[in-house]
Amino acid sequence: MGHVIAIDGPAGAGKSTIARLIADRLGYVYIDTGAMYRAIALWAWRTKTPAGDAHKLEQLATSAEIGLHPHRHVTLNGEDVTDAIRAPEISAMASQVAAIGAVRLALVSKQRELARHENVVMEGRDIGSVVFPDARVKIFLDADPSERVRRRAGELPDHHHTTLATQLAERDHRDRNRLESPLLQAPDAVYLDSTGMTMEKVEEEILAIVRAKISNGKG
């Protein structure tokens, strides 16, 4: 098993951006777990599988061949779906799909396999608590709601701030209250509030945490 740096936190906290930066700085492989759930949501959308059909969604998650490639390219069963999985309706469905225990089990297995022979930076909502409870380094990256809305607005400039705020609040509620692997801070994770911080500053803070953990022989 390679070394794992787990970065968890709510939607809009900047996990994906910072995980990529950290992976690049350390020469680790970046694994976007959110893209994996989005890929399953896309397949479900295309096959008109309802978000409540846990059995069918489990089948899709188990049989899906998901590829995570450089520059954030994602493939599903050999097809490049990088842009398709970012559509708003797929984002909304991905949150519902991720709440299904059988789907999570199937994708957790795939995530663990990806980290079997590589040093990885993996971000999500339950990486440090469920997927890799023995991760070398665990970070819980947070920011206040207004900051997260502002960041998400930068990614989705066509969306109104009020709409984004509502969507993030709904996402937070689902993620924190789902029965399977809810969003929470692992007991041994380092909490980092990035409100008002640039990504460069967040990167340096996390790199300092990583170096401290490694030098202390933890993980």
C-alpha positions in Angstrom: 0.0 0.0 0.0 1.3 3.4 -0.9 1.1 6.5 1.3 -2.3 8.2 1.4 -3.0 11.9 2.1 -6.8 12.2 2.8 -8.5 15.5 2.3 -12.1 15.7 3.4 -14.6 18.5 3.7 -17.9 20.0 2.5 -18.7 21.0 -1.1 -17.0 24.2 -2.2 -14.2 24.1 0.4 -11.6 23.8 -2.4 -10.7 20.1 -1.9 -10.3 19.3 -5.5 -8.1 22.2 -6.3 -5.8 21.8 -3.3 -5.6 18.0 -3.7 -4.3 18.5 -7.2 -1.8 21.1 -6.1 -0.5 18.9 -3.3 -0.3 15.9 -5.5 1.8 17.8 -8.1 4.1 19.2 -5.4 4.8 15.8 -3.8 4.7 13.7 -7.0 1.7 11.8 -5.8 -1.2 10.6 -7.8 -4.4 12.7 -7.4 -7.6 10.7 -7.1 -10.8 12.6 -7.6 -13.4 10.5 -5.8 -16.2 13.0 -6.6 -15.6 12.3 -10.3 -16.2 8.6 -9.7 -19.6 9.3 -8.1 -20.4 11.7 -10.9 -19.5 9.0 -13.4 -22.0 6.6 -11.9 -24.6 9.4 -11.7 -24.0 10.1 -15.4 -24.5 6.4 -16.3 -27.6 6.3 -14.2 -28.9 9.4 -15.9 -28.3 8.0 -19.3 -30.0 4.7 -18.5 -32.9 6.5 -16.8 -32.1 4.7 -13.5 -33.9 6.4 -10.6 -31.7 7.7 -7.8 -33.8 5.4 -5.5 -33.0 2.2 -7.3 -30.2 1.0 -5.1 -29.9 -2.4 -6.6 -29.5 -1.1 -10.2 -27.1 1.6 -9.1 -25.0 -1.0 -7.2 -24.8 -3.0 -10.5 -23.7 0.1 -12.3 -21.1 1.0 -9.7 -19.7 -2.5 -9.6 -19.4 -2.9 -13.3 -18.2 0.6 -14.2 -14.7 1.0 -15.6 -13.7 4.4 -14.4 -10.4 6.0 -15.5 -8.8 9.0 -13.8 -6.2 10.6 -16.0 -3.9 13.6 -16.0 -5.4 17.1 -16.4 -8.7 16.0 -14.7 -9.8 13.8 -17.7 -12.3 11.1 -16.7 -13.4 8.1 -18.7 -16.4 5.9 -18.2 -16.2 2.5 -19.9 -13.7 3.9 -22.3 -15.6 7.1 -23.1 -14.2 10.6 -22.2 -16.9 12.0 -19.9 -14.8 14.9 -18.4 -17.3 17.6 -19.4 -20.5 15.5 -19.2 -20.1 14.7 -15.5 -19.9 18.4 -14.6 -23.4 19.2 -15.7 -25.6 20.6 -12.9 -28.2 17.7 -13.1 -25.4 15.2 -12.8 -23.9 17.0 -9.8 -27.2 16.9 -8.1 -27.7 13.2 -8.8 -24.2 12.4 -7.7 -25.0 13.5 -4.2 -28.0 11.2 -4.1 -26.1 8.3 -5.6 -23.3 8.8 -3.1 -25.8 8.3 -0.2 -26.4 4.7 -1.2 -24.4 2.3 0.9 -23.9 -0.4 -1.8 -22.6 2.2 -4.3 -20.2 3.5 -1.8 -18.9 0.0 -1.0 -18.3 -0.7 -4.7 -16.4 2.6 -5.3 -14.5 2.4 -2.0 -13.1 -1.0 -3.3 -12.1 0.7 -6.5 -10.5 3.6 -4.6 -8.5 1.3 -2.4 -7.3 -0.6 -5.4 -6.1 2.6 -7.0 -4.0 3.3 -3.9 -2.6 -0.2 -3.6 0.6 0.6 -5.6 0.8 4.4 -5.6 1.3 7.2 -3.2 -1.9 9.2 -3.6 -3.8 12.3 -2.6 -7.5 11.5 -2.3 -10.3 13.9 -1.5 -13.9 13.4 -0.7 -16.1 13.4 2.4 -15.2 10.1 4.1 -11.7 9.4 2.9 -10.1 9.7 6.4 -13.0 8.3 8.3 -14.0 5.3 6.1 -12.0 4.7 2.9 -8.5 5.0 4.5 -8.8 5.3 8.3 -5.1 4.5 8.5 -4.1 7.3 6.0 -0.6 8.8 6.5 -2.1 12.3 6.7 -5.7 13.4 7.2 -6.9 16.9 6.6 -10.5 18.3 7.1 -10.7 21.3 4.9 -13.5 23.7 5.6 -14.6 27.3 4.9 -17.6 29.4 5.9 -20.7 29.0 3.7 -20.3 32.4 2.0 -16.7 31.7 1.1 -17.7 28.3 -0.4 -20.5 29.9 -2.4 -18.0 32.5 -3.8 -15.6 29.8 -4.8 -18.2 27.7 -6.5 -19.5 30.8 -8.3 -16.0 31.1 -9.7 -16.3 27.6 -11.1 -19.8 28.1 -12.4 -20.1 31.7 -13.4 -23.5 31.3 -15.1 -25.1 30.4 -11.8 -26.7 32.9 -9.5 -25.2 33.2 -6.0 -28.6 32.7 -4.3 -29.1 29.5 -6.3 -25.6 28.2 -5.5 -26.1 29.0 -1.8 -29.4 27.0 -1.7 -27.7 24.1 -3.6 -24.7 24.0 -1.2 -27.0 24.1 1.9 -29.0 21.2 0.5 -25.8 19.3 -0.3 -24.4 19.9 3.2 -27.6 18.6 4.7 -27.5 15.4 2.6 -23.8 14.8 3.1 -23.9 15.3 6.9 -27.1 13.4 7.5 -26.8 10.4 5.2 -26.8 7.0 7.0 -23.8 5.7 5.0 -20.4 7.3 5.6 -21.7 10.8 6.4 -19.4 13.9 6.1 -17.5 14.2 9.4 -14.1 15.0 10.6 -12.0 11.9 11.5 -10.8 12.2 15.1 -7.2 12.3 14.1 -7.7 14.7 11.1 -6.2 18.2 11.2 -8.9 20.8 10.9 -8.1 23.7 8.5 -10.4 26.6 8.0 -9.5 28.2 4.7 -11.8 31.1 4.9 -10.1 34.2 3.5 -7.0 32.2 2.5 -5.6 32.0 -1.1 -5.1 28.5 -2.6 -1.4 29.1 -2.4 -1.6 29.8 1.4 -3.8 26.7 1.9 -1.3 24.7 -0.1 1.6 25.8 2.1 -0.4 25.1 5.3 -1.2 21.6 4.2 2.4 20.9 3.0 3.6 22.0 6.5 1.2 19.5 8.1 2.4 16.8 5.7 6.0 17.4 6.5 5.3 17.5 10.3 3.4 14.2 10.2 6.2 12.6 8.1 9.0 13.9 10.3 7.2 12.7 13.4 6.9 9.3 11.9 3.1 9.3 12.0 0.8 7.5 9.5 
